[in-house]
Amino acid sequence: MQLFFQHIRLFLLLCSCFSIATLFAQRTVTELSTGWRFALGERAGAEATYYDDKAWQEVRVPHDYAILGPFSRDNDLQDVRNIQNGETQVNRKTGRTGGLPYYGKAWYRRSFTVKGKGRWFIYFDGAMSEATIFVNGTKVAFQPNGYAAFEIDVTPHVHQGNNILAIQLDAKAHSSRWYPGAGLFRKVELLHTASHYIPLWGTHAIPLLQGEQGIINLTTRICGGNQEVMLQSQLLDAQGHVVAQTINKLKEQDSSLCHQRIVIDKPQLWSPESPYLYRLVQQVIWRGKVVDKQVQSIGIRSVAFRPYEGFFLNGQRHSIQGVCLHHDYGMLGTAVNESALRYRLQLLKDMGCDAIRTSHNLPSSLLAQLCDELGFMLMIEPFDEWDTPKCENGFHRYFDKYADDLVRQMVRHFRNHPSVVLWGIGNEVPNQRDENGWKLVQHFQQICHEEDASRSVTVCMDQIPYVLKNGFEREIDIPGINYNTQNYPQAYAQWRQHIILGSETASTVSSRGVYKFPVQLREMAMYDDHQSSSYDVEYCSWSNTPDTDFALADDNPWYAGQFVWTGFDYLGEPTPYNNDSWPSHSSVFGIIDLANIPKDRYYLYRSKWNRQAHTLHVLPHWTWPGREGLITPVMVYTDYPEAELFVNGRSMGRQRKLSATEVATSLHDSLALLRRYRLIWDNVKYEPGQIQVVAYDSMGRATLNKTIKTAGAPHHLVVETINDTISQSDGSLAFLRVSVVDKEGQLCPDDNRLVSFSVSGVGRYVAAANGDPTDLHQYHLPQMPLFHGQLMATVSALGRKGIIRFTAQADGIAPCTFTLITK
């Protein structure tokens, strides 16, 4: 009997220990990436707890089901009059959303396990789109905006053990102006906390600079009732050392908000050139135990937009060198992948880009995290539509009910990121023509200021002649102008802010490796091959070449900087081939093409923006059978002021960049402004052989030189990559550029033969693209034609260390095998 009572006491002690451990358990976050079942179409009963989904496809999240295609002219035909583009009649849009089947209903299901007490949440970083969430058969949430992150407290709907999560997506056709993607294209997480916890986006950190001190004012919300808790906040440097800390007690009669102040002497400052990050570690302590812990990166910097003077970062004037980005990754679709996003950002970084505008939607959490780490400033905006439609089934249908919360949640989500320097509240909204449109500007700006008084707000306007008359801009902190460069001087002089942001610039169009003759400035130029010239002289009816924006930045201190449309080509909006011009189905606005291969224009921006490295880029290629004796102009993009061109050893003369004064007096030269930023030899006649360019510095000394030769017969394939090692993590990607070259290794610039791929070892083939905006090959199939001699393929690691062998082969030439190492 005594032994029996000893067993009972031991059992009760174990139960007590389990209860205490559960009571004081810290948060756990589990990414729900595997174990998903997916099906397209209506699935009656799919939201139920008991449902046979074994026949459904097994997928990994993030997941974009529409990127598999196939492409079709009939996917999402839109009959639209695009007022923003100056259209006066309704036109049929083919390829406007990429020619991919993104619309319709779809289901995702998986089980998840609940074990222990506390609170349970499910977090979605985005779900495209019009998502209805079910837990154990009960509808628990609806989110109409596919780009918006949201969290659901599912505590009342779960039970110990196995539970079922089901998501219905109902994307409408005619709901977007570009390819929006489809599916659970961003991460999904299961969060478990104790009863006292810091909720989602519950901490607001405001960094300030006062003299040589950095001050971080913290406001933190604690959930779990009015019982006495303590909040400890520590600031750790990059080496993990505690450099400052504070602890506060919240008593029962206190509010759930805790206000703290952290002071650090001589802090390291965050900037694009030196993106230094501290870590803020916050711990909620209840009854002497840590019950919740949250860690986030923090950067200390100051930003200011000053009238007449421009944008200032950490007290220094800084002209923003930014690009606009849509959220798709070309061949990979919209499913968020860290290695893909990091690869793209590194390309932009080398170009000298230091800022990104999220166009025209809320970005993934990962984008902001990587911009913090790599040093990009961010302008974040929430939506493309207000209450007036741009698309038949766009967000305007939900505007009245959801817009305010979306703006508020945008600010809460991203306000602690040092990379974020500006909030956007609207893009080219038709309300610009409305006499009372300014009231909505005031309304949304007020929401931003309520949630974050430390940053300015902008609205991106394109209807400037109307705005100059009706005062749409009157309440905004920083007026953003899309294009309309001819209206900049009047707007600057008339508007009270006396500062202008180029919120969307250029819209220059080009296709990599394509050159059109004669070389002349052309607006909305269209050709039988549905391509645009890579001489960078063609643009849209509302826009200009990059040189105009360079001059604005150089000549006007009140110009805060620019966001170029766009950093990369993206699926959809195939301007100028957007009106019934199939098979055009991707944009050609990008500085980098859809395959992640830089165009010539990349080096024009690099020559102006990258001040850490020299640039010397020559165009076009020099393989032109049939053009012998015909004028084939040569351009050079370089940061050097002067260069000399040689054709087969003969000098074509030295060219020097023009000054602003010389441009102004060159009245009969249509390319005069271009000559301020480019070196141009207009009258060169093509002859096979080679061209060489020698660059000279400001002292007249020869520095760099570059030679381009006429290519011989295609001989073999070559594969190049930035790094021949990748992470072994399942889903990590390597980008492999495949080119066809002659016997001497010279690129064959007009070879478009089909290349096939195979992968062995600890990897798998993922996708390939060639950058051709008219190509209809499906990305996920292991073959792709070259476009002007090049394409890009991607392979993925499988979660193990070892070797990946990638082989590319094509008829008539030697293949190539490339080896990657996973670590």
CORGIVEN-V722466 format. One record per residue. RES is the residue in three letters. PHI is phi in whole degrees, 0 to 359 (* if undefined). Layout:
# CORGIVEN-V722466
res,phi
RES,PHI
RES,PHI
This chain:
# CORGIVEN-V722466
res,phi
MET,*
GLN,298
LEU,296
PHE,298
PHE,293
GLN,297
HIS,295
ILE,296
ARG,298
LEU,297
PHE,297
LEU,295
LEU,298
LEU,297
CYS,298
SER,297
CYS,297
PHE,297
SER,295
ILE,295
ALA,299
THR,293
LEU,298
PHE,257
ALA,296
GLN,279
ARG,294
THR,234
VAL,237
THR,241
GLU,283
LEU,269
SER,261
THR,245
GLY,83
TRP,271
ARG,247
PHE,225
ALA,210
LEU,269
GLY,90
GLU,291
ARG,225
ALA,301
GLY,85
ALA,294
GLU,277
ALA,286
THR,295
TYR,256
TYR,205
ASP,276
ASP,251
LYS,297
ALA,280
TRP,289
GLN,286
GLU,273
VAL,226
ARG,249
VAL,256
PRO,291
HIS,213
ASP,239
TYR,283
ALA,281
ILE,293
LEU,290
GLY,76
PRO,282
PHE,291
SER,205
ARG,300
ASP,277
ASN,286
ASP,60
LEU,298
GLN,234
ASP,260
VAL,220
ARG,258
ASN,273
ILE,297
GLN,301
ASN,266
GLY,80
GLU,287
THR,253
GLN,214
VAL,288
ASN,232
ARG,280
LYS,261
THR,252
GLY,77
ARG,300
THR,250
GLY,94
GLY,69
LEU,248
PRO,275
TYR,276
TYR,261
GLY,114
LYS,266
ALA,210
TRP,232
TYR,233
ARG,219
ARG,196
SER,261
PHE,214
THR,254
VAL,249
LYS,215
GLY,107
LYS,274
GLY,110
ARG,248
TRP,235
PHE,229
ILE,240
TYR,248
PHE,244
ASP,277
GLY,158
ALA,210
MET,261
SER,209
GLU,48
ALA,275
THR,247
ILE,251
PHE,238
VAL,236
ASN,51
GLY,84
THR,258
LYS,290
VAL,242
ALA,192
PHE,221
GLN,230
PRO,284
ASN,267
GLY,294
TYR,272
ALA,277
ALA,279
PHE,203
GLU,232
ILE,238
ASP,278
VAL,260
THR,308
PRO,291
HIS,248
VAL,249
HIS,226
GLN,300
GLY,103
ASN,279
ASN,228
ILE,242
LEU,250
ALA,228
ILE,232
GLN,257
LEU,250
ASP,222
ALA,284
LYS,269
ALA,294
HIS,60
SER,249
SER,212
ARG,258
TRP,208
TYR,287
PRO,273
GLY,83
ALA,204
GLY,107
LEU,279
PHE,271
ARG,228
LYS,293
VAL,235
GLU,229
LEU,254
LEU,242
HIS,239
THR,233
ALA,286
SER,291
HIS,251
TYR,201
ILE,270
PRO,285
LEU,306
TRP,56
GLY,276
THR,249
HIS,244
ALA,250
ILE,246
PRO,276
LEU,227
LEU,245
GLN,230
GLY,64
GLU,261
GLN,251
GLY,256
ILE,237
ILE,243
ASN,269
LEU,248
THR,236
THR,235
ARG,267
ILE,245
CYS,259
GLY,126
GLY,100
ASN,263
GLN,288
GLU,292
VAL,226
MET,237
LEU,237
GLN,255
SER,238
GLN,238
LEU,251
LEU,250
ASP,280
ALA,295
GLN,269
GLY,90
HIS,274
VAL,286
VAL,253
ALA,194
GLN,200
THR,206
ILE,219
ASN,228
LYS,256
LEU,256
LYS,274
GLU,302
GLN,277
ASP,283
SER,290
SER,281
LEU,267
CYS,246
HIS,255
GLN,225
ARG,220
ILE,244
VAL,242
ILE,225
ASP,279
LYS,46
PRO,289
GLN,286
LEU,263
TRP,273
SER,203
PRO,301
GLU,283
SER,215
PRO,279
TYR,283
LEU,236
TYR,264
ARG,245
LEU,262
VAL,250
GLN,241
GLN,233
VAL,267
ILE,244
TRP,227
ARG,56
GLY,80
LYS,242
VAL,284
VAL,252
ASP,208
LYS,219
GLN,226
VAL,235
GLN,213
SER,279
ILE,226
GLY,239
ILE,253
ARG,198
SER,239
VAL,230
ALA,204
PHE,253
ARG,251
PRO,305
TYR,72
GLU,246
GLY,103
PHE,262
PHE,235
LEU,239
ASN,53
GLY,84
GLN,248
ARG,297
HIS,216
SER,280
ILE,294
GLN,245
GLY,244
VAL,229
CYS,271
LEU,228
HIS,280
HIS,264
ASP,277
TYR,251
GLY,65
MET,301
LEU,268
GLY,73
THR,252
ALA,297
VAL,295
ASN,221
GLU,297
SER,293
ALA,291
LEU,293
ARG,297
TYR,300
ARG,295
LEU,295
GLN,293
LEU,298
LEU,295
LYS,297
ASP,294
MET,288
GLY,101
CYS,295
ASP,229
ALA,206
ILE,224
ARG,256
THR,278
SER,247
HIS,243
ASN,197
LEU,285
PRO,277
SER,288
SER,300
LEU,296
LEU,301
ALA,296
GLN,297
LEU,288
CYS,294
ASP,303
GLU,288
LEU,268
GLY,93
PHE,236
MET,281
LEU,237
MET,247
ILE,251
GLU,228
PRO,266
PHE,199
ASP,263
GLU,243
TRP,260
ASP,274
THR,257
PRO,287
LYS,254
CYS,231
GLU,305
ASN,245
GLY,283
PHE,293
HIS,305
ARG,295
TYR,248
PHE,301
ASP,301
LYS,273
TYR,244
ALA,298
ASP,301
ASP,295
LEU,295
VAL,295
ARG,298
GLN,290
MET,304
VAL,293
ARG,297
HIS,297
PHE,246
ARG,289
ASN,271
HIS,274
PRO,296
SER,294
VAL,283
VAL,243
LEU,200
TRP,260
GLY,254
ILE,234
GLY,183
ASN,234
GLU,48
VAL,287
PRO,301
ASN,300
GLN,300
ARG,272
ASP,268
GLU,300
ASN,254
GLY,300
TRP,299
LYS,293
LEU,290
VAL,302
GLN,300
HIS,298
PHE,290
GLN,296
GLN,298
ILE,298
CYS,300
HIS,292
GLU,298
GLU,272
ASP,200
ALA,277
SER,270
ARG,236
SER,275
VAL,234
THR,229
VAL,231
CYS,265
MET,245
ASP,239
GLN,266
ILE,296
PRO,303
TYR,290
VAL,296
LEU,298
LYS,263
ASN,258
GLY,75
PHE,305
GLU,273
ARG,302
GLU,263
ILE,286
ASP,296
ILE,232
PRO,290
GLY,255
ILE,247
ASN,266
TYR,62
ASN,54
THR,300
GLN,292
ASN,262
TYR,302
PRO,301
GLN,293
ALA,298
TYR,299
ALA,288
GLN,274
TRP,282
ARG,294
GLN,287
HIS,53
ILE,203
ILE,230
LEU,253
GLY,282
SER,288
GLU,204
THR,228
ALA,76
SER,50
THR,288
VAL,241
SER,197
SER,245
ARG,301
GLY,82
VAL,254
TYR,230
LYS,250
PHE,236
PRO,289
VAL,276
GLN,206
LEU,296
ARG,221
GLU,258
MET,54
ALA,292
MET,228
TYR,227
ASP,297
ASP,274
HIS,61
GLN,245
SER,232
SER,284
SER,274
TYR,287
ASP,63
VAL,237
GLU,246
TYR,205
CYS,274
SER,296
TRP,258
SER,224
ASN,196
THR,276
PRO,301
ASP,299
THR,298
ASP,287
PHE,301
ALA,295
LEU,301
ALA,293
ASP,287
ASP,256
ASN,227
PRO,297
TRP,281
TYR,274
ALA,285
GLY,131
GLN,217
PHE,237
VAL,287
TRP,263
THR,224
GLY,293
PHE,233
ASP,301
TYR,219
LEU,288
GLY,103
GLU,45
PRO,279
THR,303
PRO,273
TYR,262
ASN,257
ASN,250
ASP,51
SER,237
TRP,302
PRO,264
SER,299
HIS,213
SER,222
SER,289
VAL,236
PHE,288
GLY,293
ILE,285
ILE,238
ASP,279
LEU,292
ALA,267
ASN,72
ILE,255
PRO,299
LYS,272
ASP,304
ARG,300
TYR,307
TYR,280
LEU,294
TYR,294
ARG,298
SER,296
LYS,263
TRP,260
ASN,274
ARG,262
GLN,260
ALA,217
HIS,278
THR,233
LEU,216
HIS,233
VAL,241
LEU,219
PRO,272
HIS,294
TRP,234
THR,232
TRP,227
PRO,301
GLY,99
ARG,258
GLU,306
GLY,84
LEU,265
ILE,297
THR,226
PRO,304
VAL,244
MET,242
VAL,232
TYR,255
THR,208
ASP,278
TYR,285
PRO,280
GLU,208
ALA,204
GLU,236
LEU,252
PHE,238
VAL,247
ASN,50
GLY,89
ARG,263
SER,287
MET,261
GLY,100
ARG,264
GLN,244
ARG,236
LYS,295
LEU,283
SER,276
ALA,300
THR,295
GLU,295
VAL,298
ALA,297
THR,263
SER,268
LEU,291
HIS,255
ASP,248
SER,294
LEU,259
ALA,302
LEU,297
LEU,298
ARG,289
ARG,287
TYR,237
ARG,226
LEU,255
ILE,230
TRP,254
ASP,283
ASN,246
VAL,290
LYS,259
TYR,288
GLU,215
PRO,301
GLY,138
GLN,207
ILE,240
GLN,228
VAL,239
VAL,246
ALA,264
TYR,238
ASP,278
SER,293
MET,266
GLY,83
ARG,268
ALA,294
THR,238
LEU,263
ASN,215
LYS,215
THR,237
ILE,236
LYS,248
THR,289
ALA,284
GLY,272
ALA,294
PRO,304
HIS,237
HIS,203
LEU,265
VAL,232
VAL,236
GLU,231
THR,211
ILE,293
ASN,216
ASP,269
THR,235
ILE,224
SER,295
GLN,285
SER,305
ASP,301
GLY,102
SER,295
LEU,247
ALA,242
PHE,255
LEU,240
ARG,274
VAL,253
SER,227
VAL,256
VAL,229
ASP,277
LYS,300
GLU,269
GLY,90
GLN,277
LEU,302
CYS,266
PRO,283
ASP,241
ASP,272
ASN,236
ARG,290
LEU,282
VAL,244
SER,246
PHE,231
SER,218
VAL,227
SER,227
GLY,90
VAL,266
GLY,214
ARG,215
TYR,287
VAL,246
ALA,193
ALA,212
ALA,211
ASN,241
GLY,87
ASP,281
PRO,289
THR,248
ASP,285
LEU,249
HIS,293
GLN,286
TYR,295
HIS,276
LEU,279
PRO,281
GLN,200
MET,196
PRO,286
LEU,293
PHE,237
HIS,50
GLY,86
GLN,218
LEU,203
MET,232
ALA,244
THR,234
VAL,233
SER,239
ALA,286
LEU,249
GLY,93
ARG,227
LYS,286
GLY,152
ILE,238
ILE,248
ARG,251
PHE,248
THR,240
ALA,243
GLN,215
ALA,209
ASP,296
GLY,88
ILE,221
ALA,287
PRO,283
CYS,216
THR,244
PHE,238
THR,249
LEU,249
ILE,246
THR,260
LYS,232
